Amino acid sequence: MAGRCWGLFLLPAAAAQLTATDFVPYYNYEGDLAVAGTVTVTTDGTSQTLAYSLTGTETACAGGANSSLANSCGVHIHSGTACDGDAGGHFYDDELVASDPWGSITYAGQFGSTVSGTTASVETGYDDAEGRTLIIHGYDGGRIACALLTAPTPAPSSPTPAPYALDWKFYMDPQELSVAAGTTVTFSWSGTHNVWEVPDAAALANCDLSGGSEVAPSSVQTFDVAAPDAPKTKYYVCQEPGHCDADQKIAITWAAPVVAPTAAPTPRPSVAATLAPTNSSDEPTQNIVELAQATDFLSTLVQAVVAADLVETLSGDGPFTVFAPTNDAFAALPNGTLASLLLPENQPQLIAILTYHVVPGKIMSTELSDGQEAATVQGDVVTITIADGTVKVNDATVSIPDIEATNGVVHVIDTVLIPPATPAPTPAPISGEFSSPVPTAAPAPAPTAESVVINSQLVLDQVTVDNETLESIVKTALVATLSYVTSTDQIVAFSVVSSRRRRLQQTTTVAFSVRVEGTAEFAASYTETIVSELSAAAQDGTLNTALATAGDAEGAVGPTAPADANDYDAINDATAVDGAPAPTARPTPQPVAPTPAPSRRPTPQPVRQPTRRPTPRPTAGSAGMEEEDGSEDQGEDQGEDESEDKGADSAGGGLAVLGIALAAFLGLLCVGGYVRMKMFGSQDRSDRDWARDLHGSGVSNPAAARDPWGRPTPSETRGVEMASTHGLRSYH
């Protein structure tokens, strides 16, 4: 009889439940957090287990508690009995329990407006915690909220416990949940998930669905699991391929009703119980940059994004997938590395590192697969590995997946990703052909990503270098001019399309192609930027500066980009989004040797020569400059070189002849003036008769006619110029 009475005495203590619902800010807390929700404490003997569903907790705890700070992100029972003053120390019997058992009990590791879970059992040495304070701690370990643990108020009729909101997602943690008898568990999710019930713990552990059945399809997004009539554990998994292997599974245990003389107690309804279930179905309200700015453990990443001038880009429409390193990840870089990267002169390297963490498109963790390679904005790929429930990006572990933003998604990682070393340079392509990287095995693209190419062109002037050097100069200038091009490796094609020479000036049109990793729609947004930046740089002269700087680096004179030939409309007409880079080279016009002409006088420098006046020396006639197209340039340049060699040899002799002729001409003027005074009338008449006879003679070849002195008369002058013993006379 005594044994039976003892058993009845222990039974209520073994299943006693208390709740804390009416949270208020801790009496000396001055922050902005306002915690609300329910914590249910189940006492089993002298140990307590806490089941919590809270809002308003510190978001920094999503990345885990700070191991160097006591009570970081804690949810603890304290010995105090009021929330308007000091709540005292942790609730445990220090005579029965050797050390404080509450240090590892936290709500950390969850991101969103609602955090929920069940703690491990805490041995306190006490069998009753009613009236004690339930304290919520912040990331720094400080006390931010307080509520009293009270016994549920009996209801006159059979009550229904508040539903438990379960965020049904990848990497469920914890994977075991204990709820009060009669509690409805509400599964809620976004994306492609469903709910299957499997028969036992073995099937749950092995993701064996052979004996299971679907209880909720993916289309419903939310599903209520009613409490069983008797204490029971049920097992649920997501049947979508790979989801169960990624720990989207849970075991739910409904506790036995409390044996008491009165009706079985149930938790009191709370504000949290009436909220929309789960956080993952809520629409995000912050973009990626705003989300990072609001998260303490991503503050170093925000600093780097600001230094790289990427705030506006990552605040854009996107969508983007960002693998976000924590502050600890940046701190783990070699000493001095971060400080060096943040220097203005190292901004290109910082941009390369940060864009290596960004993948075009919104890729949720459910879309990742083991061995997958995702192409980044920087141009290289990252490799995804999934093993034993752990997801890695290269060597970095994903600690918090699927933090959604208005313009994409963030996956928090514990290591900074460093792009692979720049590959060794490939042999220079044949002049006029497209250049391309060394062929490699094509990486498996991310589910929403593809490789596209944007084709464009520039018109250049004063090109004095060969095509290989020109390619290097233009690529370097494009990297300095275009904000989305951070490496010459992104310029996957280059060719000289045409070279035209008109009069004494020459222009050269070059085509180039920029590789962008992303969807065609994603690349189209870059097209507008490329057109705007190139045309603006051509108009304000910054493109000429970039070309000159690149030319200096090559030990050559860089070309110029004339503003009128590179305005917005001209570049826009030549710019388009294409598919993957063509595997074959773009053909270039083949040079055609021009037919030599004795009248061609090559002019190696584009300087306009003054119009030649007739001189006493007999010449073969003036040379004309013909308009040439790109197919004649090679032969013309060869002729120019030969003529320059010959001209250099005879330069001195030509100057001497010119001097003698000029002296003779001046002498004739003097003599002619004197004779004119003596013989004006008769000679002037003779000159006029000669001029009239010349124009009326019907000479078919005026260029072959000669004046009274026996000199050829040039037909291209406006009149006939003659020299006589009286001087020069012009008739018009």
Residue pairs with C-beta under 8 A, 6 or more apart in sequence:
11 259
12 258
12 259
12 260
13 43
13 45
13 127
13 128
14 43
14 44
14 45
15 42
15 43
15 44
15 255
15 256
15 257
15 258
15 259
16 42
16 43
16 127
16 128
16 151
16 258
17 40
17 41
17 42
17 43
17 151
17 152
17 180
17 255
17 258
17 265
17 267
18 40
18 41
18 43
18 129
18 130
18 149
18 150
18 151
18 152
19 38
19 39
19 40
19 41
19 149
19 150
19 152
19 267
19 268
19 270
20 38
20 39
20 41
20 134
20 147
20 148
20 149
20 150
21 37
21 38
21 39
21 147
21 268
21 270
21 271
21 272
22 147
22 148
23 35
23 36
23 37
23 136
23 145
23 146
23 147
24 83
24 145
24 146
24 147
25 31
25 33
25 34
25 144
25 145
25 146
26 83
26 87
26 135
26 143
26 144
26 145
26 146
27 83
27 84
27 85
27 86
27 146
28 143
29 142
29 143
29 144
29 145
31 138
31 144
33 56
33 57
33 58
33 138
33 144
33 145
34 56
34 145
35 54
35 55
35 56
35 57
35 136
35 144
35 145
36 54
36 55
36 56
36 270
36 271
36 272
37 52
37 53
37 54
37 55
37 56
37 114
37 270
37 271
37 272
38 52
38 53
38 54
38 162
38 267
38 270
38 272
38 273
39 50
39 51
39 52
39 54
39 75
39 134
39 147
40 50
40 51
40 52
40 180
40 267
41 48
41 49
41 50
41 77
41 129
41 134
41 149
42 48
42 49
42 51
42 178
42 180
42 255
43 127
43 128
43 129
44 121
45 127
46 96
46 123
46 124
46 125
46 126
46 127
47 121
47 122
47 123
47 124
48 77
48 121
48 122
48 124
48 129
49 118
49 119
49 120
49 121
49 122
49 178
50 75
50 77
50 105
50 118
50 119
50 122
51 117
51 118
51 119
51 164
51 177
51 178
51 179
52 75
52 107
52 115
52 116
52 117
52 118
52 119
53 114
53 115
53 116
53 164
53 165
53 272
53 273
54 75
54 107
54 114
54 115
54 116
54 136
54 272
55 113
55 114
55 115
55 272
55 275
56 145
57 73
57 107
57 115
57 136
58 73
58 138
58 139
58 144
59 111
59 294
59 295
59 296
60 138
60 139
60 295
60 296
60 297
61 72
61 73
61 106
61 107
61 108
61 109
61 110
61 115
61 138
61 139
62 108
62 109
62 110
62 111
62 112
62 295
62 400
62 403
62 412
63 108
63 109
63 295
63 297
63 326
63 399
63 400
63 412
64 73
64 108
64 109
64 399
65 72
65 73
65 74
65 106
65 108
65 139
66 72
66 73
66 139
66 140
66 141
69 139
69 140
69 141
70 103
70 141
71 102
71 103
71 137
71 141
71 142
72 106
72 108
72 137
72 138
72 139
72 140
72 141
73 106
73 107
73 108
73 137
73 138
73 139
74 102
74 103
74 105
74 106
74 107
74 135
74 136
74 137
74 141
75 105
75 106
75 107
75 119
75 134
75 135
75 136
75 137
76 90
76 91
76 102
76 105
76 134
76 135
76 137
77 90
77 91
77 102
77 122
77 124
77 129
77 132
77 133
77 134
77 135
77 149
78 87
78 88
78 89
78 90
78 91
78 132
78 133
78 134
78 135
79 87
79 88
79 89
79 90
79 91
79 132
79 133
80 86
80 87
80 88
80 132
80 133
81 131
81 132
81 133
81 148
82 133
82 148
83 133
83 146
83 147
83 148
87 133
87 135
87 143
87 146
88 133
90 100
90 101
90 102
91 102
91 124
91 126
91 129
91 132
92 100
92 101
92 102
92 122
92 123
92 124
92 125
92 126
93 124
93 125
93 126
95 125
96 125
97 123
97 124
97 125
101 122
101 123
101 124
102 122
104 120
105 119
105 120
105 122
107 115
107 117
107 136
109 173
109 400
110 116
110 117
110 167
110 173
111 279
111 400
111 403
112 167
112 278
112 279
112 280
112 282
113 279
113 282
114 165
114 167
114 272
114 275
114 278
114 279
116 164
116 165
116 166
116 167
117 173
117 174
117 177
118 174
118 176
118 177
118 178
129 149
130 149
130 150
130 151
131 148
131 149
131 150
132 148
132 149
133 146
133 147
133 148
133 149
134 146
134 147
134 148
134 149
135 143
135 145
135 146
136 143
136 144
136 145
136 146
137 143
137 144
138 144
139 296
151 265
152 265
152 266
152 267
152 268
153 265
153 268
154 262
154 263
154 265
155 263
155 266
158 263
159 182
159 266
160 182
160 184
160 266
161 179
161 180
161 181
161 182
161 183
161 184
161 227
161 266
161 267
162 183
162 267
162 268
162 269
162 270
162 272
162 273
163 183
163 184
163 185
163 186
163 224
163 273
163 277
164 177
164 179
164 183
164 184
164 185
164 186
165 186
165 188
165 272
165 275
165 277
165 278
166 177
166 185
166 186
166 187
166 188
166 250
166 277
166 278
167 188
167 189
167 278
167 279
167 280
168 187
168 188
168 189
168 193
168 195
168 238
168 248
168 278
168 280
169 189
169 193
169 248
169 280
169 402
170 243
170 246
170 247
170 248
170 365
170 366
170 401
170 402
171 246
171 247
171 248
171 365
171 389
171 391
171 401
172 247
172 248
172 249
172 250
173 247
175 247
175 249
175 250
175 251
176 250
176 251
176 253
177 185
177 250
177 251
177 252
177 253
178 252
178 253
178 255
179 185
179 227
179 252
179 253
179 254
179 255
180 254
180 255
180 266
180 267
181 227
181 231
181 254
181 255
181 256
181 257
181 264
182 227
182 254
182 257
182 266
183 227
183 254
183 267
184 224
184 225
184 226
184 227
185 224
185 225
185 227
185 252
186 222
186 223
186 224
186 225
186 277
186 278
187 195
187 216
187 222
187 223
187 224
187 225
187 236
188 221
188 222
188 223
188 277
188 278
188 280
188 281
189 221
189 222
189 278
189 280
189 281
190 221
190 280
190 281
191 364
191 366
192 218
192 240
192 366
193 218
193 238
193 240
193 243
193 248
193 366
194 214
194 216
194 217
194 218
194 238
194 239
194 240
195 214
195 215
195 216
195 223
195 225
195 236
195 238
196 209
196 212
196 213
196 214
196 215
196 236
196 237
196 238
196 239
197 212
197 213
197 215
197 234
197 235
197 236
198 204
198 208
198 209
198 211
198 212
198 235
198 236
198 237
199 211
199 212
199 235
200 235
201 233
201 235
201 251
202 208
203 209
203 210
203 211
203 212
203 235
204 235
204 237
204 249
204 251
207 237
207 244
207 245
207 249
209 237
209 239
209 244
212 237
212 239
214 239
215 223
215 225
215 236
216 223
218 240
221 281
222 277
222 281
225 234
225 236
225 252
227 254
228 234
228 254
230 256
231 253
231 254
231 255
231 256
232 253
232 254
233 251
233 252
233 253
233 254
234 251
234 252
234 254
235 249
235 250
235 251
235 252
236 249
236 250
236 251
236 252
237 243
237 244
237 248
237 249
238 244
238 248
238 249
240 248
240 366
242 366
242 369
243 366
245 386
245 389
246 365
246 366
246 386
246 389
246 391
247 389
257 264
258 264
258 265
276 282
280 402
280 404
284 291
284 404
284 405
284 406
285 406
286 294
286 405
286 406
287 314
287 315
287 405
287 406
287 407
288 314
288 315
288 318
288 320
288 322
288 405
288 407
288 408
288 410
289 302
289 305
289 311
289 314
289 315
290 315
290 405
291 403
291 405
291 410
292 298
292 301
292 302
292 305
292 324
292 410
293 302
296 327
297 326
297 327
297 328
297 412
298 324
298 326
298 327
298 412
299 327
300 325
300 326
300 327
300 330
300 331
300 338
301 324
301 325
301 326
301 327
301 330
303 342
304 330
304 338
304 341
304 342
304 350
304 354
305 311
305 314
305 354
307 341
307 342
307 344
307 347
307 350
308 347
308 350
308 351
308 354
309 347
309 351
310 351
310 354
310 355
314 320
314 322
314 358
314 407
315 407
316 407
316 525
317 407
317 525
318 362
318 407
318 408
319 360
319 361
319 362
319 407
319 408
319 409
320 358
320 359
320 360
320 361
320 362
320 377
320 407
320 408
321 358
321 359
321 360
321 361
321 362
321 363
321 374
321 408
321 409
321 411
321 446
322 357
322 358
322 359
322 408
322 409
322 410
322 411
323 357
323 358
323 359
323 382
323 393
323 396
323 398
323 411
323 413
323 417
324 357
324 410
324 411
324 412
324 413
325 357
325 396
325 413
325 414
325 415
325 416
325 417
326 399
326 412
326 413
326 414
328 414
329 396
329 413
329 414
329 415
329 416
330 338
330 416
331 338
332 415
332 416
333 416
340 346
341 349
341 350
341 353
342 350
348 486
351 486
352 378
352 419
352 486
352 487
353 378
353 416
353 417
353 418
353 419
355 376
355 377
355 378
355 486
356 376
356 377
356 378
356 380
356 382
356 417
356 418
356 419
357 376
357 417
358 376
358 377
358 378
359 374
359 375
359 376
359 377
359 382
359 446
359 449
359 517
360 375
360 377
360 446
360 448
360 449
360 517
360 518
360 519
360 522
361 408
361 446
361 447
361 448
361 449
361 518
361 519
361 522
362 408
362 409
362 448
363 374
363 409
363 446
363 447
363 448
363 449
364 401
364 402
364 409
365 391
365 398
365 401
365 402
365 411
367 447
367 448
368 384
368 386
368 391
369 384
369 386
370 384
370 385
370 386
370 387
371 383
371 384
371 385
371 444
372 383
372 384
372 444
372 446
373 381
373 382
373 383
373 384
373 443
373 444
373 445
373 446
374 381
374 382
374 384
374 445
374 446
374 449
375 381
375 443
375 445
375 446
375 449
375 451
375 517
376 382
376 517
377 517
377 518
378 419
378 486
379 486
379 487
379 489
379 490
379 515
379 517
380 419
380 420
381 443
382 393
382 394
382 417
383 393
383 394
384 391
384 392
384 393
385 391
385 392
386 392
390 397
390 398
391 397
391 398
391 401
392 398
393 411
393 413
393 417
394 415
394 417
395 415
396 413
396 414
396 415
396 416
396 417
397 413
397 414
397 415
398 411
398 412
398 413
399 412
399 413
399 414
400 411
400 412
401 411
401 412
402 409
402 411
403 409
403 410
403 411
403 412
404 410
422 487
422 489
423 437
423 438
423 489
426 435
426 437
426 438
428 435
428 468
428 471
429 435
429 468
429 471
429 585
430 585
431 466
431 467
431 468
431 496
431 588
432 467
432 495
432 496
432 585
432 586
432 587
432 588
433 495
433 585
433 586
433 588
434 492
434 493
434 494
434 495
434 513
434 581
434 582
434 584
434 585
434 586
435 471
435 492
435 493
435 494
436 492
436 493
436 581
437 489
437 492
445 451
448 519
449 517
449 518
449 519
450 517
450 518
450 519
450 520
451 515
451 516
451 517
451 580
452 515
452 516
452 518
452 519
452 520
452 523
452 577
452 578
452 579
452 580
453 492
453 493
453 513
453 514
453 515
453 516
453 577
453 578
453 579
453 580
453 581
454 513
454 514
454 516
454 523
454 526
454 527
454 530
454 575
454 576
454 577
454 578
455 493
455 511
455 512
455 513
455 574
455 575
455 576
455 577
455 578
456 511
456 512
456 513
456 514
456 530
456 531
456 534
456 571
456 574
456 575
457 497
457 509
457 510
457 511
457 512
457 571
457 574
457 575
458 474
458 509
458 510
458 512
458 534
458 538
458 561
458 566
458 571
459 507
459 508
459 509
459 561
459 562
459 565
459 566
459 570
460 470
460 474
460 507
460 508
460 509
460 510
460 547
460 559
460 560
460 561
461 505
461 506
461 507
461 508
461 559
461 560
461 561
461 562
461 565
462 506
462 557
462 559
462 560
462 606
463 470
463 499
463 506
463 508
463 559
464 556
464 557
464 559
465 473
465 551
465 554
465 556
465 557
465 559
467 496
469 554
469 556
470 496
470 508
470 510
470 559
471 494
472 550
472 554
473 547
473 550
473 551
473 554
473 556
473 558
473 559
474 494
474 510
474 512
474 547
474 550
475 488
475 491
475 494
475 512
476 488
476 546
476 549
476 550
476 553
477 543
477 546
477 547
477 549
477 550
477 558
478 485
478 488
478 491
478 512
478 514
479 485
479 486
479 487
479 488
479 491
480 546
480 549
480 550
481 533
481 534
481 537
481 542
481 543
481 546
482 514
482 529
482 530
482 533
482 534
483 529
483 533
484 514
484 516
484 526
484 529
484 530
485 491
485 514
490 514
490 515
490 516
491 512
491 513
491 514
491 515
492 513
492 514
492 515
492 581
493 511
493 512
493 513
493 581
493 582
493 586
494 510
494 511
494 512
494 513
495 510
495 511
495 512
495 585
495 586
495 588
496 508
496 509
496 510
496 588
497 509
497 510
497 511
497 588
498 508
498 509
498 589
498 629
498 630
499 506
499 507
499 508
499 509
499 630
499 633
500 506
500 507
500 508
500 509
500 628
500 629
500 630
501 627
501 628
501 633
501 636
502 627
502 628
503 608
503 625
503 627
504 603
504 605
504 606
504 607
504 608
504 609
504 625
505 606
506 606
507 562
507 565
508 559
511 574
511 586
513 578
513 581
514 526
514 530
515 581
516 522
516 523
516 526
520 577
523 577
524 577
527 575
527 576
527 577
530 575
531 568
531 571
531 572
531 575
532 568
534 543
534 566
534 571
535 566
535 567
535 568
535 570
535 571
535 572
536 542
537 543
537 546
537 561
538 544
538 561
538 562
538 563
538 566
538 567
538 571
539 563
539 566
539 567
543 561
543 566
544 560
544 561
547 558
547 559
547 560
547 561
548 557
548 558
549 558
550 558
551 557
551 558
551 559
552 558
589 630
589 631
590 631
591 631
591 632
591 633
591 634
591 635
592 631
592 632
592 635
593 634
593 635
593 638
594 628
594 632
594 635
594 636
594 639
596 639
598 620
599 620
599 621
599 623
599 624
600 623
600 624
600 626
600 639
601 623
601 625
601 643
602 636
602 639
602 640
602 643
602 644
603 609
603 625
603 640
604 640
604 641
604 644
612 622
614 714
614 717
614 721
615 658
615 661
615 665
616 661
616 664
616 665
616 711
617 657
617 658
617 661
618 711
618 712
621 703
622 716
628 636
668 723
669 727
669 728
671 725
672 723
672 724
672 725
672 726
672 727
672 728
673 726
673 727
675 683
675 725
675 726
676 683
676 724
676 725
676 726
676 727
679 725
679 726
680 726
683 724
683 725
683 726
684 726
684 729
686 708
686 724
687 708
687 722
687 724
687 726
687 729
688 731
690 707
690 708
690 722
691 720
691 722
691 731
694 702
694 705
694 713
694 720
695 720
699 705
702 713
702 715
703 712
703 713
703 714
703 715
704 712
705 712
705 713
706 712
706 713
707 713
707 720
707 722
707 723
708 722
708 724
709 722
709 723
711 723
713 720
713 721
718 732
719 730
719 731
719 732
720 730
720 731
721 728
721 729
721 730
722 728
722 729
